[in-house]
Amino acid sequence: MKAVAPRKKSPLRELLETIGSSVIIAALIMIFVARAYTVNGDSMLPTLKHGERLLVDKISYRFIAPARGEINVFKNPSNTGEQFIKRVIGIPGDQVAIREGVVYVNDQAIEEEYILVPPRLDFTPHRVPENSYFVLGDNRNNSEDSRFSRVGFVPRKLVIGRAIWRYWPLSKFNLVLRPAVFKEVSF
């Protein structure tokens, strides 16, 4: 019996299979691993500016909880069609307050070198509920965040991921790191 050579694929079919595979792989990465986001608005000034682009890690929060100081992307609890980017200040069980322009977590003042200006409005002490987070924009006086009822505490199920890289503009290409104050202070 004679062996039959496999049929050779046409160049067009090869191209379509390559493009199709690439689209499927890209979609899987965007759904489960990481995604690019564009900063929209000025609520994270001076840390992030309008129009900057970030790579957001979508997989690590499946294994670890968001930590104080991380910048994350989440769905707005009052309108899940909107996505916000803010800094995690309080984790489940923390008591968060703002008095005279100073943020307190569990009665400890946070020295926030990364904010634009101190917040003008006070925030009475609130305990962060289980499976929720208290988030603030770095531009405290121009940020819709957990201080306001339209956002409030952010349920973990609405957290999409954490910002890990700023990749645009190229002159600002860097890792998005937690401020040292959140690593040094024990709450």
N, C-alpha and C positions, 0 to 999 in steps of 0.2 A: 504494500500500500504506500502510496506517495504522500508526503507531507505537503499541506497546503500553506503557503505563505499568507500571513494576515494581510487584510486589505489596508492599504495606506490611506490615512485620513487626508481630506483636502485641507489646504492652508486656511480656508475660511472657517471650516469646522474646528480646526486647532485653535484659531483665534477666538471663536465664540466660546469654546470650552474653557480657555484660559481666562477670559473676561468673566464668564459666569462663576468660575471657581473663586476668582478674586473678590467678586461682589459678595459671595456667600461668606467667605472668610472675614472680610471687612465688617459685614453685618454682625457676625457672631462676636467679633472683638468689641464693636460698639455696644452691643446689648449686654454682654457679660463681663468684659475686662476693663476697658477704658474708653473715654469719649472726649472729644474736643468741645470746649465751651468758649463762648465769647462773653467777656464782661460787658454787661449792659447797665449803664448808669454810674453814678459817682458814690454809691453807698460804701464802697470799700477803699476810698481814698485815705491815705496816700499809698496804701499797700498795692492796690490794683486799680488801674485806670480804665475808663470806658474804652472799649474796642480791643483791649488786650485779649490774647487767646491763651487758654489753659488746657492742659491735659488733666482729666479727672479720672482717678482710679476708682473703678466701680466694684472691684472684687474684694479688697481688704476688709471692708466693713461687713462682709459675710462671715468673717472669722474673728474680727476684733471690733470693739466698740469705738465710736468716735471719741477723741480725747480733747480735753480743754486746750484751746489755742489753735486747733486745726481749722483750716478754711474748708468749708464743704458746700456742696450744691445740694439743694433739697427742693421738693415740691411745696409750694405755698399751701399750708393747711386749709385756708379758706377758698382757694382756687387752684386745684392741683394741675391745671393747665399752665400755670406760671411756675417758673423755676427761679429761685433766688440763690445768691452766693453770699455767705456770711461766715463769721468766725464763731466757733463753739466756745462759750464762756462757762456754761453750767451743764454738768452731766446729771443723770438721775440721782436724786437724793440731796444735791447741793442746794443751799439757800443762797439766792442771788439778790443783791440790792444795789442801788446807786444813790449815793448821798453826796451832795455838794461837789459833783463832777468826778467822783471816785467810784469805781466799780468794786463791790465786795463780793467775794465768794466764801461762804461759810465764815463770815465775819473777818476775813482777811482782805485787806486792800490789795488790789492788783496794780502794780506799777506798769502802766501801758505806754511804752515808748513808741508803739506802732500806730497809735491813733492820730487823726488829724487835729482835733481839739477835744477837750473834755466835754462830756454830755452836759447840756443845760438843764435837762429835766431829771428830777429824782425819780426813783423807782422803789416802791416799798418792798420790803423783803418778801420773796416768794420762794417756795420750795419746788424744785424741778421734779415733776412726776416721774414715776417709773416708766422706762422705755421712751423717754422724751429728752429734749435738749433745749437749752436756752442759748440763743444766738444773737449776736450783735454785729452790725456793720462797723468798720473801722472809722467811718465818717459819722460819728455818733449823732450829730445833729441833722443829718440828712440820710437817714436809714430807716426803712420799714422793717422792723425786726421783732424779737420776742417781747419787747416792751409794749407792743400794741396788739390789740385784740384781733386784728386781721391776720396776724401771723401767730402770735402767742408761742407756747411751747411747741417744738417741732417733734412729732412722733418719729421714732426710729424708722418705721416702715416708709416714711416719706423722704428719708435721706438717700440721695442718689450715689454720692461718693465724695472723696476728698481731693482737693486740688493738690497736685504733686509737682507740676511743671508749668512755668510760664514760657511759652515758646514763640510768642509774637508780641511786640516787635522783637526782632533778633537782637537788638541792642540791650534788651531786658531779659534775655534768655537766662533762666535760672530755676533752681528748685524752689518750691514754696515750702518754707520751713516754719515750724512752730516757734513763736518767740521764746527766748530763754526764760522769761519769768514763769512760764507754765512748766518748764522742766525743773526749775530750781525750787519753787515754793511747793510745800506739801499742804494740801488743802484738807 
